[in-house]
Amino acid sequence: MIAKTNAIVLRVSPYSRTSHVVTWMTEHAGRVSTTVKGAVRPKSAFLGQYDLGYTCELLFYERARNGLHVAKECTPLELRAGLRRDWRAFACASYLCDLVYHATLPTHEGQEGVYRLLGEVLDSLCHEGQDPLVLMHWFELRLLQGLGYAPHIERCVTCGVRLAEKRAGFDAAHGGAFCLDCLPQPVPEHVVPVGPDTQSVLRQWSNPNADGLLRNTVLNAKQLLALKDLTGTMLAYCLEMRPECRDVAVKTLRYREGVK
């Protein structure tokens, strides 16, 4: 059976001397891996038709063997050339595609929201003036929300007191924040401090209609660090993500004008 869908390239891996395995985040079929036979032959119809971060129209033969389908045709729809002009943007895109690869299930329907979110953030990375590090944390938070792991910061998970304008500690194991009076003692290593300014950013970003706010978001170093720690602990606890790849991405995106 031939399936047709729009898809974003998450990963390209060698399969043989002339073929690739391409993993896609599709619009309607979840994460899909296909073999692309003869992909690197000089006269291949697939040459230049896909690359990391491209959105393509994909036709493939659905097969269950080894979890690999077979690509029939591939036509690029969005090349996102801006990613190739800004190394920080491309580094961020590479991390986000890898994150989606590990956070989603193969051939699992009902993940259209992840496909749309990834496409929107990849498009934003192509625009000048967007900070890739801010977009990275924005994407991580929205991905967690889309997968059902939204952080709860409005009230203390123990006593229920409102946390607005109060310092708190976020615990990924509980999916929410503790007020200082209810915070376990000694404070566990995985609990992340969340101040009023960071809570404000989280509330704004948690709004389903907050996409337009992203363009005007300016975060200070303290807020960026708090967001890095909060989303990092949630990715590790909720999705069992290993931190090494993310740590490299953060260090890379912090590198500016020769200063680490």
C-alpha positions in Angstrom: 0.0 0.0 0.0 1.3 3.5 -0.9 0.9 6.2 1.7 1.2 9.9 1.0 1.9 12.6 3.7 3.8 15.7 4.4 6.9 15.0 6.5 9.8 16.8 8.2 13.3 15.2 8.0 14.5 14.3 11.5 17.5 12.1 10.6 19.5 10.8 7.6 21.6 7.7 8.1 23.6 5.5 5.8 22.0 2.2 4.9 24.4 0.9 2.3 27.0 2.4 0.0 24.3 4.0 -2.1 21.2 4.1 0.1 19.9 6.1 3.1 17.5 5.5 6.0 15.6 8.7 6.5 13.5 9.2 9.6 10.5 11.6 9.3 8.0 13.3 11.5 4.9 13.0 9.4 1.7 15.0 9.5 -0.6 12.0 9.9 1.4 8.9 10.7 3.7 9.9 13.5 7.4 9.1 13.2 8.3 7.0 10.2 11.5 5.6 8.9 12.0 4.8 5.2 14.8 3.4 3.1 15.8 5.5 0.2 17.3 3.2 -2.3 20.1 4.5 -4.5 19.9 7.9 -2.8 23.5 8.9 -3.5 23.8 7.5 -7.1 24.7 10.3 -9.6 21.4 10.0 -11.4 19.1 9.3 -8.5 15.8 11.1 -8.5 16.2 11.6 -4.7 19.4 13.8 -5.0 18.8 17.1 -3.3 15.2 16.2 -2.5 15.6 15.9 1.3 17.9 17.1 4.1 17.7 17.7 7.8 14.8 20.1 8.6 13.2 19.9 5.1 9.5 19.5 4.9 8.7 17.2 2.0 5.7 15.5 0.3 6.5 11.9 0.9 5.1 8.8 -0.9 6.2 5.5 0.5 5.3 1.8 0.5 4.1 0.7 3.9 5.9 -2.3 5.1 6.3 -3.8 8.6 9.6 -5.6 8.1 12.2 -4.2 10.5 10.1 -1.2 11.0 11.3 0.2 7.7 9.1 1.4 4.9 10.4 2.2 1.4 10.3 5.7 -0.1 8.8 5.9 -3.5 8.9 9.7 -4.2 10.0 12.7 -2.3 9.4 16.4 -3.2 10.7 19.2 -1.1 8.1 21.8 0.0 10.1 23.9 2.5 13.9 23.9 2.2 14.4 26.4 5.1 17.6 27.8 3.5 17.9 30.2 6.5 19.1 27.3 8.6 22.1 26.9 6.3 23.1 30.6 6.6 23.2 30.7 10.5 25.2 28.0 12.2 23.5 28.6 15.6 20.1 28.2 13.9 21.2 25.0 12.3 22.6 23.7 15.6 19.3 24.4 17.3 17.3 22.7 14.5 19.6 19.6 14.7 18.9 19.3 18.4 15.1 19.9 18.0 14.9 17.2 15.3 16.8 14.8 17.5 14.6 15.6 20.5 11.5 14.8 18.4 13.1 11.6 17.2 13.5 10.4 20.8 10.3 11.8 22.2 7.9 10.3 19.7 6.8 6.8 18.8 7.2 5.1 15.4 4.0 5.0 13.3 1.9 6.4 16.0 -1.1 8.5 14.9 -2.4 11.4 16.8 0.9 13.4 16.8 -0.1 16.1 14.4 0.5 18.7 17.0 4.2 17.7 17.2 4.5 17.9 13.5 3.0 21.4 13.4 5.1 22.6 16.4 8.3 21.4 14.9 7.5 23.1 11.5 6.6 26.4 13.1 9.8 26.5 15.2 12.0 25.5 12.3 10.4 28.4 10.3 11.1 30.8 13.1 14.7 29.8 13.2 15.1 31.0 9.6 14.1 34.5 10.6 16.8 37.0 11.6 16.6 38.4 15.1 15.2 35.2 16.7 17.4 33.9 19.5 17.9 30.1 19.0 18.4 29.5 22.7 15.0 31.1 23.5 13.4 29.1 20.7 14.9 25.9 22.0 13.4 26.3 25.5 10.1 27.5 24.0 10.0 24.3 21.9 10.9 22.0 24.8 8.1 23.5 27.0 5.5 23.3 24.2 6.5 19.7 23.3 6.1 18.7 26.9 2.7 20.3 27.0 1.7 18.6 23.8 2.7 15.2 25.2 0.7 15.8 28.4 3.5 16.9 30.7 2.7 20.6 31.2 4.4 22.0 34.4 1.9 23.2 37.0 3.1 26.4 38.7 0.0 28.2 39.6 -0.4 26.7 43.1 1.7 24.7 45.5 1.1 21.0 44.9 0.9 20.4 48.7 -1.0 23.2 50.3 -2.6 24.8 47.2 -1.5 28.3 48.0 -1.2 30.6 44.9 2.4 31.0 43.9 2.2 34.2 41.9 4.9 36.7 43.1 6.4 34.0 45.4 9.6 32.0 45.1 9.0 28.3 44.7 10.7 25.0 43.9 9.7 22.9 40.9 9.8 19.2 41.2 9.4 17.2 38.0 8.5 14.0 40.0 5.3 15.8 41.1 4.8 17.8 37.9 4.4 21.0 39.9 5.9 23.5 42.3 6.2 23.7 46.1 5.9 26.9 48.0 8.9 27.5 50.3 6.9 26.4 53.4 6.1 23.0 51.8 9.4 22.4 50.1 11.0 19.1 51.3 14.0 19.4 53.5 16.8 18.8 52.7 15.9 20.1 49.2 16.3 17.2 46.6 18.9 17.8 44.0 16.4 17.6 41.2 14.2 20.4 42.5 14.6 23.6 40.5 14.2 27.1 42.0 11.5 29.1 40.1 11.3 32.8 40.9 8.4 35.1 40.1 9.9 36.4 36.9 10.4 32.9 35.5 6.9 31.9 36.6 5.6 34.8 34.6 7.4 33.6 31.5 6.0 30.1 32.0 2.5 31.3 32.4 2.8 33.4 29.2 4.3 30.5 27.2 1.7 28.0 28.5 -1.1 30.1 26.9 -2.2 28.2 23.7 -2.5 31.6 21.9 1.0 32.8 23.0 2.9 32.1 19.8 2.9 35.8 18.9 4.5 36.7 22.2 7.6 34.7 21.3 8.9 37.3 18.8 8.9 39.9 21.6 10.3 37.7 24.3 13.6 38.9 25.8 15.0 36.8 28.6 17.8 37.6 31.0 20.5 35.2 31.9 18.8 34.2 35.1 15.5 33.3 33.3 17.4 31.3 30.7 19.2 29.3 33.3 15.9 28.6 35.2 14.2 27.5 32.0 17.1 25.3 31.0 17.0 23.6 34.4 13.3 23.2 34.6 12.7 21.8 31.1 15.9 19.7 31.4 14.6 18.0 34.6 11.2 17.4 33.0 12.7 15.9 29.8 14.9 13.6 31.9 12.1 12.6 34.3 9.1 12.4 32.0 10.7 11.3 28.7 13.8 9.6 30.1 16.0 11.8 27.9 19.7 11.6 28.4 21.3 15.1 29.0 24.5 14.8 27.0 23.1 15.9 23.6 21.1 18.7 25.2 24.2 19.9 27.2 26.2 20.2 23.9 23.3 22.1 22.3 23.1 24.6 25.1 26.8 25.2 25.2 26.9 25.6 21.4 24.0 28.1 21.4 25.6 30.1 24.2 28.7 30.6 22.1 28.7 34.1 20.6 31.4 36.1 18.9 34.2 33.9 20.1 33.2 34.1 23.8 32.0 30.9 25.5 
